[in-house]
Amino acid sequence: GVLRSAKLDGASLENANLSRAVLEFASLRDANLKGAWLNGSELGGADFLGADVAGADFDGADVTSTRLTGMRGRDRARNLDRVKNLDRAFSD
């Protein structure tokens, strides 16, 4: 799906299948993304401040210019080491 520039602050997306979704410039502040599938998603410019990503799978997601700071559950997120362009993301 294409959710470019969507305002999803505080949304409950627990266990959502967002594989290959286009979430460029989306605001996901304080969203519940526990167990969500973000495999291969386009996350460029998205804002995850305060989002709970425990158990979320980021395998192959593109995080160019993505704000990954202040995410909750980051230590329990899956495959953050397998994202594309992590060196171009804003990270803790």
C-alpha positions as CSV (number, residue, x, y, z in Angstrom):
1,G,0.0,0.0,0.0
2,V,1.0,3.6,-0.4
3,L,0.8,5.7,2.7
4,R,3.2,8.4,1.7
5,S,3.1,11.4,4.1
6,A,0.4,9.7,6.2
7,K,-0.2,11.0,9.7
8,L,-0.3,7.9,11.8
9,D,0.7,9.3,15.2
10,G,-0.6,7.1,18.0
11,A,-2.1,4.5,15.5
12,S,-2.5,0.9,16.6
13,L,-0.7,-1.1,13.9
14,E,0.2,-4.1,16.1
15,N,1.0,-7.2,14.0
16,A,0.1,-5.2,10.8
17,N,1.5,-6.5,7.5
18,L,3.2,-3.4,6.1
19,S,5.6,-5.4,4.0
20,R,6.7,-3.4,0.9
21,A,4.5,-0.5,2.0
22,V,5.5,3.0,0.9
23,L,5.6,5.0,4.1
24,E,7.9,7.8,3.0
25,F,7.6,10.9,5.1
26,A,4.9,9.3,7.2
27,S,4.6,10.4,10.8
28,L,4.4,7.3,13.1
29,R,5.1,9.1,16.4
30,D,4.0,7.0,19.4
31,A,2.4,4.4,17.1
32,N,2.1,0.8,18.3
33,L,4.0,-1.2,15.7
34,K,4.6,-4.2,18.0
35,G,5.1,-7.3,15.8
36,A,4.5,-5.4,12.6
37,W,5.9,-6.6,9.3
38,L,7.9,-3.8,7.7
39,N,10.0,-6.0,5.4
40,G,11.1,-4.2,2.3
41,S,9.1,-1.1,3.2
42,E,10.1,2.3,1.9
43,L,10.5,4.3,5.1
44,G,12.5,7.3,3.8
45,G,11.9,10.4,5.8
46,A,9.4,8.7,8.2
47,D,9.3,9.7,11.9
48,F,9.3,6.9,14.5
49,L,9.8,9.1,17.6
50,G,8.2,7.3,20.5
51,A,6.9,4.4,18.4
52,D,6.9,0.9,20.0
53,V,8.7,-1.4,17.6
54,A,9.1,-4.4,19.9
55,G,9.0,-7.5,17.7
56,A,8.6,-5.5,14.5
57,D,10.5,-6.9,11.5
58,F,12.5,-4.4,9.5
59,D,14.3,-6.8,7.1
60,G,15.3,-5.0,3.9
61,A,13.4,-1.8,4.8
62,D,14.9,1.4,3.3
63,V,15.5,3.9,6.1
64,T,17.1,6.8,4.2
65,S,16.6,10.0,6.3
66,T,14.3,8.1,8.6
67,R,14.0,9.3,12.2
68,L,14.8,6.2,14.3
69,T,15.5,8.1,17.5
70,G,13.5,7.6,20.6
71,M,11.8,4.4,19.5
72,R,10.5,2.1,22.3
73,G,11.3,-1.6,22.1
74,R,14.2,-1.1,19.7
75,D,16.2,-3.7,21.5
76,R,13.5,-6.3,20.7
77,A,12.9,-5.2,17.0
78,R,13.9,-7.8,14.4
79,N,16.4,-7.3,11.6
80,L,17.3,-3.7,12.2
81,D,20.8,-4.7,11.2
82,R,19.5,-5.7,7.8
83,V,17.9,-2.4,6.8
84,K,19.1,-0.5,3.8
85,N,20.9,2.9,4.2
86,L,21.1,2.8,8.0
87,D,24.1,5.1,7.7
88,R,21.7,7.7,6.2
89,A,19.1,7.5,9.0
90,F,18.8,9.6,12.1
91,S,19.5,7.1,14.9
92,D,20.3,6.9,18.6
